[in-house]
Amino acid sequence: MLYHLLSPYAHQFDLANLVSYISFRAGAATVTALLLAFFAGPAIIARLRAHKVGQIVRGDGPATHLGKRGTPTMGGIIILIATLVPTLLWARLDNRFVLLALFATAWMGAIGFVDDYLKIVQLRPRGLVARYKLAGQIIFGLSLGALLLAFPWTGTLLPATATTVPFFKYVYVVLAWPLYIVFVTLVVTGSSNAVNLADGLDGLAAGLGAIAAIAFAAFAYFFGRTDASEYLKVFYLPGSGELAIFCASMMGGCVGFLWFNAHPAKVFMGDTGSLAIGGALGTISILLKAEFLLLLVGGVFVAEALSVLIQTGVFRYRLRRRGRAYAEQHRVFRMAPLHHHFEQLGWHESTVVTRFYILGILCALVGLSTLKIR
């Protein structure tokens, strides 16, 4: 919005000229997101507490989490506000990259909001039925894939159904169009659910989300510049630089939310925040043709999701073969997702979160290293 208001005066006022620089607007979006989270957070938390929107703690979870019962949840609203509003203020609103990222965040956040509302306010233990939640994610994925096929990016050498391969110069994989739509759907659903699974400890999902967002901000910025893309030997995607502003906003929103979500948490994000963050990251990787980079940058999220799949798959296999008693006694992990396994090993919650942050930073650096190791 501010870009469209001020850019006509760029040659008359130096201050107006600043909005022509993506780097300036990304920095401004980050500050705006932080301030919004800091100022809106207390009011939202107070409103949630007044309406008794408190966390429901599973009986089969770690015993140390029982003290968190009643902590306000649905705090992902803070992340949504602190991501969407700065993006609308500082990004170009005629950019398809930005509009799709905004819609993805709002759509996934809405699914999470309905789930949280039914679970906590309406007191339905199952919340939004899993198949309906999955249906909402799949509908978005199919729509996004079809839209990208119908209106492919212009000005790039990449085919519409291509995805790039990390560590290789100008190498990409082209998928048949039906397979591409399925691939896009898997990335979006997998990413949103992986972040949702990681949202189990104070500050874990928010911190890891911020780390992944800043890494993708760098990718978007470099992919959207002709000089940087030529120097780094990556494919040029005209207009993708604007996504750096969206990523910066999301990073600022996650960090701002972390102010209230750090241990001991005053508020939890709920599915409202976790599905929105995961859906946004998945969509950004698709728009940048960098889906495999998401596996690297979001390595901790991937590990969390895999731990659940492995635990469930092995348990069901042993249940059929050897019976419930054997399956219960020979689980792969003491508890899934992975962060609960380390809690059961005796790690304090803050220790798990800090070490997962370190691993998240390492994963982001490995992802960023692909820009030069090619």
C-alpha positions in Angstrom: 0.0 0.0 0.0 2.7 2.5 1.0 4.7 1.6 -2.1 1.8 2.5 -4.4 1.2 5.8 -2.4 4.8 7.0 -2.2 6.5 5.6 -5.4 5.0 8.3 -7.7 7.0 10.9 -5.6 10.3 9.0 -5.6 12.0 11.6 -7.8 10.8 14.5 -5.6 11.5 13.2 -2.1 14.3 11.1 -0.9 12.1 9.5 1.8 9.6 8.4 -0.9 12.5 7.0 -3.0 13.3 4.6 -0.1 10.2 2.5 -0.9 11.7 1.5 -4.2 14.2 -0.7 -2.4 13.0 -4.1 -1.3 15.7 -4.2 1.4 14.3 -1.1 3.0 10.7 -2.3 2.9 11.7 -5.7 4.2 13.4 -4.1 7.2 10.4 -1.8 7.7 8.0 -4.7 7.5 10.0 -6.6 10.2 9.9 -3.6 12.6 6.2 -3.1 11.9 5.5 -6.7 12.6 7.4 -6.7 15.9 5.6 -3.5 17.1 2.2 -4.9 16.1 2.9 -8.1 18.0 4.2 -6.2 21.1 1.2 -3.8 21.2 -1.6 -6.1 20.0 -0.4 -9.2 22.0 -1.4 -8.2 25.5 -4.9 -7.1 24.4 -5.5 -10.3 22.5 -4.2 -12.4 25.4 -6.4 -10.6 27.8 -9.4 -11.1 25.5 -8.7 -14.8 25.2 -8.3 -15.1 28.9 -11.6 -13.3 29.5 -13.4 -15.7 27.2 -11.7 -18.6 28.9 -10.0 -19.8 25.7 -7.6 -22.1 27.6 -5.3 -24.9 26.4 -6.6 -28.5 26.7 -3.7 -30.8 27.7 -3.8 -34.3 26.5 -3.9 -37.0 29.1 -1.4 -39.1 27.2 1.2 -36.3 27.0 4.1 -35.6 29.3 3.1 -35.2 32.9 5.1 -31.9 33.1 2.6 -30.3 30.7 -0.4 -30.7 33.0 0.4 -27.3 34.6 -0.2 -25.6 31.3 -3.9 -26.4 31.3 -5.9 -23.3 31.0 -3.2 -21.1 29.4 -4.8 -19.0 26.7 -4.5 -20.5 23.2 -5.4 -19.3 19.7 -2.6 -16.8 20.1 -1.8 -17.5 16.4 -4.1 -14.5 15.8 -1.1 -12.4 16.9 1.1 -14.0 14.2 -1.6 -13.6 11.6 -2.1 -9.9 12.3 1.7 -9.2 12.6 2.3 -11.0 9.2 -0.6 -9.9 7.1 -0.8 -6.2 8.0 2.9 -5.3 7.5 2.9 -7.2 4.2 -0.2 -5.2 3.1 1.5 -2.0 4.1 5.0 -2.5 2.6 4.7 -5.0 -0.2 3.6 -4.4 -3.8 0.0 -5.5 -3.9 0.1 -6.0 -7.7 2.6 -8.8 -7.2 1.2 -12.4 -7.6 3.9 -13.9 -5.4 2.7 -11.7 -2.5 -1.0 -12.2 -3.1 -0.7 -16.0 -3.1 1.4 -16.0 0.0 -1.1 -13.8 1.8 -4.0 -16.0 0.7 -2.2 -19.2 1.8 -1.5 -17.8 5.2 -5.1 -16.5 5.7 -6.6 -19.8 4.4 -4.6 -22.1 6.6 -5.0 -19.8 9.5 -8.7 -19.9 9.1 -8.7 -23.7 9.1 -6.7 -23.7 12.3 -9.0 -21.1 13.8 -12.1 -23.2 13.2 -10.3 -26.2 14.7 -9.3 -24.3 17.8 -12.7 -22.7 18.2 -14.5 -26.0 18.0 -12.1 -27.7 20.3 -11.8 -25.0 23.0 -14.9 -22.8 22.8 -17.4 -25.3 21.7 -15.7 -28.0 23.8 -15.6 -30.6 21.1 -12.5 -32.7 22.0 -11.8 -33.6 18.4 -12.1 -30.1 17.1 -12.5 -29.9 13.4 -12.8 -33.5 12.1 -9.4 -34.6 10.7 -10.8 -35.4 7.3 -12.4 -31.9 7.0 -9.2 -30.2 8.1 -7.2 -32.3 5.5 -9.8 -31.5 2.9 -9.3 -27.8 3.4 -5.6 -28.2 3.0 -5.9 -30.4 -0.1 -8.4 -28.0 -1.7 -5.9 -25.2 -1.4 -3.0 -27.3 -2.7 -5.0 -28.4 -5.7 -6.1 -24.9 -6.4 -2.6 -23.5 -6.1 -1.2 -26.1 -8.5 -3.9 -25.5 -11.0 -3.5 -21.8 -10.8 0.3 -22.0 -11.3 -0.3 -24.1 -14.4 -2.9 -21.9 -15.9 -0.9 -18.7 -15.2 2.8 -19.6 -15.2 5.5 -17.1 -14.3 6.8 -15.1 -17.2 10.4 -13.9 -17.7 12.0 -17.1 -16.4 13.6 -20.1 -18.1 11.9 -22.5 -15.7 9.0 -24.5 -17.0 5.7 -24.2 -15.2 5.9 -27.7 -13.7 9.6 -27.6 -12.8 11.3 -27.6 -9.4 15.0 -26.8 -8.9 17.6 -29.1 -7.4 19.8 -27.8 -4.6 23.6 -27.9 -5.0 23.4 -28.0 -8.9 23.6 -25.0 -11.3 20.6 -24.5 -13.5 19.3 -28.1 -12.9 15.6 -28.7 -12.5 13.1 -31.6 -12.6 10.1 -31.2 -14.8 7.0 -33.1 -13.7 3.9 -34.1 -15.8 1.1 -31.6 -15.0 -1.1 -34.1 -13.0 1.9 -35.1 -10.9 2.9 -31.5 -10.4 -0.5 -30.6 -8.9 -0.3 -33.6 -6.6 3.3 -32.6 -5.7 2.2 -29.0 -4.8 -0.7 -30.4 -2.7 1.7 -32.7 -0.8 4.2 -29.9 -0.1 1.5 -27.5 1.3 -0.3 -30.2 3.4 2.9 -31.7 4.6 4.5 -28.4 5.5 1.4 -27.1 7.4 1.0 -30.4 9.3 4.7 -30.7 10.1 4.7 -27.2 11.8 1.5 -28.2 13.6 3.2 -31.3 15.0 6.2 -29.2 16.2 4.0 -26.9 18.2 4.2 -28.8 21.4 6.7 -26.9 23.6 6.9 -23.2 24.6 8.4 -21.2 21.8 9.4 -24.1 19.6 7.3 -23.7 16.5 7.5 -19.8 16.7 11.3 -19.8 16.9 11.8 -22.4 14.2 9.3 -20.6 12.0 11.2 -17.3 12.3 14.4 -19.1 11.4 12.9 -20.7 8.3 11.2 -17.4 7.3 14.4 -15.3 7.3 16.2 -18.0 5.3 13.4 -17.9 2.6 13.5 -14.1 2.7 17.2 -14.4 1.5 16.2 -16.9 -1.2 13.4 -14.7 -2.5 15.6 -11.6 -2.5 18.4 -13.3 -4.5 16.1 -15.1 -6.9 14.4 -11.8 -7.7 17.5 -9.9 -8.7 19.1 -10.3 -12.1 22.6 -9.5 -10.8 22.5 -11.8 -7.8 20.9 -14.7 -9.6 23.5 -14.5 -12.4 26.3 -14.3 -9.9 25.0 -17.2 -7.8 24.0 -19.3 -10.9 20.4 -19.7 -9.8 17.3 -19.2 -11.9 15.9 -15.7 -12.1 12.3 -15.3 -11.0 11.1 -11.8 -11.8 9.0 -10.3 -9.0 9.9 -12.9 -6.4 11.9 -10.4 -4.5 8.7 -9.0 -3.1 8.3 -12.3 -1.2 11.2 -11.2 1.0 8.9 -8.6 2.5 6.3 -11.2 3.3 8.9 -13.5 4.8 10.4 -10.6 6.8 6.9 -9.8 8.1 6.3 -13.5 9.2 9.7 -13.6 10.8 8.9 -10.4 12.8 5.5 -11.8 13.7 6.9 -15.0 15.0 9.6 -13.3 17.0 7.0 -10.8 18.4 4.8 -13.7 19.4 7.8 -15.5 20.9 7.9 -12.6 23.4 4.7 -14.0 25.0 5.2 -17.6 24.1 8.7 -18.1 25.6 8.8 -20.5 28.6 6.8 -20.2 30.7 4.3 -19.3 27.9 1.6 -16.8 28.6 -0.2 -17.8 25.4 -0.1 -20.7 22.8 -0.4 -20.2 19.1 -2.8 -23.2 18.6 -3.6 -24.5 15.1 -4.4 -21.0 14.1 -0.8 -20.1 14.1 0.9 -23.4 13.3 -1.1 -24.2 10.2 -0.7 -20.7 9.0 3.1 -20.7 9.4 3.4 -24.2 7.8 1.1 -23.3 4.9 3.0 -20.1 4.3 6.4 -21.8 4.2 5.1 -24.5 1.9 3.6 -22.0 -0.5 6.7 -19.8 -0.5 8.9 -22.8 -1.4 6.5 -23.7 -4.3 6.4 -20.1 -5.6 10.2 -20.0 -5.6 10.5 -23.4 -7.3 12.5 -24.4 -4.2 10.5 -27.2 -2.6 13.6 -29.4 -1.9 15.1 -26.4 -0.1 12.2 -26.5 2.3 13.4 -30.0 3.3 16.8 -28.6 4.2 15.7 -25.3 5.8 12.8 -26.9 7.7 14.8 -30.0 8.7 13.6 -29.9 12.3 10.0 -29.8 11.1 10.7 -32.7 8.8 12.2 -34.7 11.7 9.2 -34.0 13.9 6.8 -35.2 11.2 8.9 -38.3 10.4 9.0 -39.2 14.1 5.2 -39.4 14.2 5.0 -41.4 10.9 7.7 -43.9 12.1 6.2 -44.2 15.6 2.7 -44.8 14.2 3.7 -47.1 11.3 6.0 -49.3 13.4 3.4 -49.5 16.2 0.7 -50.6 13.9 3.0 -53.2 12.2 4.0 -54.7 15.6 0.4 -54.6 16.8 -0.7 -56.8 13.9 2.3 -59.1 14.2 2.9 -59.4 17.9 -0.1 -57.9 19.8 -0.7 -54.8 21.8 1.5 -55.6 24.8 4.6 -56.1 22.6 3.9 -53.0 20.5 3.5 -50.9 23.6 6.8 -52.1 25.1 8.8 -51.8 21.9 8.1 -48.3 20.6 10.7 -46.6 18.4 10.5 -43.4 20.4 9.5 -43.0 24.1 6.9 -40.5 22.8 6.2 -38.7 19.5 6.6 -36.1 18.2 10.4 -36.0 18.6 10.5 -33.2 21.1 8.5 -35.2 23.6 11.0 -38.1 23.2 13.8 -35.9 24.5 11.6 -34.7 27.4 11.0 -38.3 28.4 14.8 -38.8 28.3 15.0 -36.2 31.0 15.8 -33.0 29.0 14.2 -29.9 30.4 11.7 -28.2 28.1 13.9 -25.1 27.7 16.9 -27.4 26.8 14.9 -29.1 24.1 13.7 -25.8 22.6 17.2 -24.2 22.7 18.9 -27.3 21.1 16.2 -27.5 18.4 16.8 -23.8 17.7 20.5 -24.6 17.2 19.6 -27.4 14.8 17.1 -25.1 13.0 19.8 -22.5 12.5 22.2 -25.2 11.2 19.5 -26.4 8.8 18.9 -22.9 7.6 22.7 -22.4 7.1 22.9 -25.6 5.1 20.1 -24.4 2.9 21.7 -21.0 2.4 25.0 -22.7 1.6 23.4 -24.1 -1.6 23.6 -20.6 -3.0 27.4 -20.9 -3.3 28.0 -24.7 -3.2 26.8 -25.5 -6.7 
